[in-house]
Amino acid sequence: MLPRMDRDWHLLVGGEAREGRGATMVVAEPATGERLAGVPQASAEDLDDALSAALAEFETGEWP
């Protein structure tokens, strides 16, 4: 049996959780059809924001 995860998840962009600008995909238990979670689908803008945040951290972040 899978653990209860009936919640809506968020995107993590630049260290901050946020709603996706795309649709929400419902994840269901295949045997029962029970809703397990809602997962945001990232839009092109979400991807651009994530890549910009990653590049900024790479260029200015503290690296060992």
PyMOL commands that set and color helices and strands:
alter all, ss='L'
color gray80, all
select helices_A, chain A and resi 44-60
alter helices_A, ss='H'
color red, helices_A
select strands_A, chain A and resi 7-8+11-13+16-18+24-28+35-40
alter strands_A, ss='S'
color yellow, strands_A
deselect
rebuild
show_as cartoon
